Amino acid sequence: LVLVSHRLGMFEELYILSVSMFHLSLCVVKPHVATIKEMAKFHTDSRYLEHLHKISQDGDNDDPQSGDFGLGYDCPVVEGIYDYATAVGGATLTAPQCLLDKRGEVAIDWSGGWHHVLETCVALGWVKVRLSG
């Protein structure tokens, strides 16, 4: 996730520069970590989440079942992928909650959408940006 972290840092720097340039207010919110129950509301096939948890704990980048879930060449398994998924999932849930709580007019989860999976639990590649607002 080094590449992801580097790109995320560039986005944050650009956003902070824009905020100061246009005299906007910025509120950084610490997101919660999504639970498996919260993630299962979207990823209805619990086998995907269980597999992510298993390979993350085992450190197994070559598990043959990974291909069944679209993980592999285009969507590589990296160390800490389950923890990353729960952190990004939590941030994605936190952003719209901030809007519902009237904590701002725009909520941006800069880390969301780097690695996305359909409800059918098939990984589709790396993308960027998930916005709520």
N, C-alpha and C positions, 0 to 999 in steps of 0.2 A: 504493500500500500504506500510505498515511498513516493511513487509517481503521483498517486492520488493526493497525498498530503502536500506535495509541492504545488500541484495545480490549485488545490484548495487555498493555499496560502496566497497565490497570485490573485485569485478571485477576491479574497478578503481585502487584500491591499488595494485593489482597484475600487472596490465598493467603499472602503473607508475614505479613499481619496475623493470619490464622487460626493460623499456625504459632506466632507469639509468644504469642497469647492462650491457646492450649491447651498451651503448653510442648512442642511437637513439635520433632523435629530435621529440618533441611532440608539437603539436599545438592544444589547446582546442578551439573549436568554439562554440559560443553561437547560438543555433538553433532558428529559428523563430517558432511561434506557428501556426500550420496548420489551415487554414480556413475551414469552412464546405464545401465550393466549392472545395477546394483541396482534401479533404477527399472523396467527392462524386465522384471524378474521379475514385476511386477504389471501394468504396462502392456504387454501382450503385442504390441500393434500399435506397432512402432517409429516409424511415421509420426507418431504424436501427439507423441512426445518430440522427434523431428527437427523437427517444425513449431514446437513451443515454442521450441526452440533457435534456429531460423531467424528467427522474428519478434522474438525477444528481441535478437538481434544486429543485425537490420535496423532495429529500432525501428518496425516496420510494424504499426500498430494496425488497419489496414483490409484486411489480406490476405483475399481472398475464400475461401481454404481454411479460414480460422478457423471459419467457420460449420459446416463438415463435422465439426468436432471439438467442437461445442457451445460454442465461444467466441464472445462477442459481447455482446449486451445484458445478459443475466443473469449472465454470466461474462466480464466485460470483460478484455481484454488490457491489462496495465499494464507500464510500464517495469520491466525486471529480472525478469519473470515466471519465466524459466527458472532464474535463480540462486535466486530465492525457492523454486521447486519443489524444487530440489536440496537447499537448506538444510532445508526442512520435511520432505522425504522422509528426509533423514539423521537428523533429530531423531526422527521417527517410528520409525525403525529402532533408534536408540540407546536409547530408553525400554525396550523389552522386553529388550534386551541387558543393561541394568543389572539387571533382575530375574533374568535367567538367571545373571548373574555374582554374585548375592546382594549387590548394592550397596544394596539397599533393599527394602522390602516393597510400596511403591507407586511407580510411575513415571508422571509426567504430562508430556505434551508439549503445553504450552499453545498452541503455534503450529500444531499439527496440525489438519487438518480445515477450515481456512478456505476452501480452494478444493479441491474433491475431484472426482475423475474415476473413472468405472467402469473395470473391466478392459477394457471395449470401447472405451475412450478417448473417451468423450463426457462433457464437463464438465456438472455438475449444479447449480452454484450455490454460494453461500457458506454455510457452516455452522460450528459451533463445538461442541464440544471433542472431541478424540481422546484417550481414556484407555487406558492399558495397566496392568493390575493385577488 
